């Protein structure tokens, strides 16, 4: 009887494990969504035209319900005393740089999410919270995010930021290329407010044509390179400048290969058959119940 009870125990445990596995081996579908449309949009930044007014910073905050203050306060040049990075309180910032070609003639560069064609953040996110949309925007879904912050580590431009000061429901913050505005046919807030048209919004393919024409027409004005055309496989934000932005450390020096690497196949392979904790708890509870029944049976036999 004892052997039979033990055999029945292991048989029941095996059936329970198989049942739970069968229920939970359905793929979690955490694979990223990355739509690379030929008609995707982008922004061309001409840093030789930017006057450092920072109106784009103010407009971005207003568009994303971030405390913005009075627009007149953005004329304060003391903001340029230090290099700033986008964070949870400012999804885009403008920095001032020394122009080595012209003494006492600084130039300004706007920084924000580059909306890569092959985004590392999309690749790194194990739950598919990041996605590349058809219009070119790389956006983030707070309802899917688990707060792992892999996106922050993966981004070659060091853009995504995290609300560390929020104990409840902290969010990842970054430029979304005004996704809610552009899908209604409106311009991104920063582009719309720029007083000198240093920002041009349009189909990425057309922006590259415009940029190449400028390089050809004004070779003395521009460094002969469109930053973002090929970096990390291409980005939706493109830059023209009088200087080499990478060499002057305005932008990172990056190759032409997309940033996502083997991490995507490894991470999404692991999580494709992810068993949620509740299932593990159910399995443990089942084993504990079987153990209890086994002990009771053995006591009865004795």
ZICORSUL-V331903 format. One record per backbone hydrogen bond with DSSP energy under -0.5 kcal/mol. CO is the residue of the C=O (numbers start at 0). NH is the residue of the N-H. If there is no record, write none. Layout:
BEGIN
co->[CO CO]
nh->[NH NH]
END
This chain:
BEGIN
co->[0 1 2 3 4 5 6 7 8 9 10 11 12 13 14 15 16 17 18 19 20 31 32 33 34 36 39 41 42 42 43 43 44 44 45 45 46 53 53 54 55 56 57 58 59 60 61 69 70 71 72 74 75 76 77 78 86 89 92 94 96 97 98 101 106 108 110 113 113 114 115 117 118 119 120 124 128 129 130 130 131 132 134 136 136 138 139 140 140 148 148 149 150 154 160 161 162 164 170 172 175 177 177 178 180 180 181 187 188 189 193 197 199 201 202 202 203 204 205 206 207 208 209 210 211 212 213 217 217 222 224 225 226 227 229 230 231 233 233 235 235 237 238 239 240 242 243 244 244 245 251 254 255 260 260 261 262 263 264 265 266 267 268 269 270 271 273 275 275 276 277 278 279 280 281 282 283 284 285 286 287 288 289 290 291 292 293 294 295 296 297]
nh->[4 5 6 7 8 9 10 11 12 13 14 15 16 17 18 19 20 21 22 23 24 33 131 35 36 39 203 201 44 237 45 199 46 239 48 49 107 56 57 58 59 60 61 62 63 65 64 72 73 74 75 76 78 79 80 81 89 86 110 108 106 99 101 104 96 94 92 235 236 235 118 259 122 123 124 127 140 32 132 138 34 135 40 132 138 130 141 143 144 151 152 153 154 157 172 163 165 166 162 160 178 180 181 182 183 185 184 191 192 193 196 45 43 41 205 206 207 208 209 210 211 212 213 214 215 216 217 220 221 224 226 228 238 234 232 233 258 116 117 42 237 44 226 46 222 244 247 249 250 248 253 231 232 263 264 265 266 267 268 269 270 271 272 272 273 27 275 278 279 280 281 282 283 284 285 286 287 288 289 290 291 292 293 294 295 296 297 298 299 300 301]
END
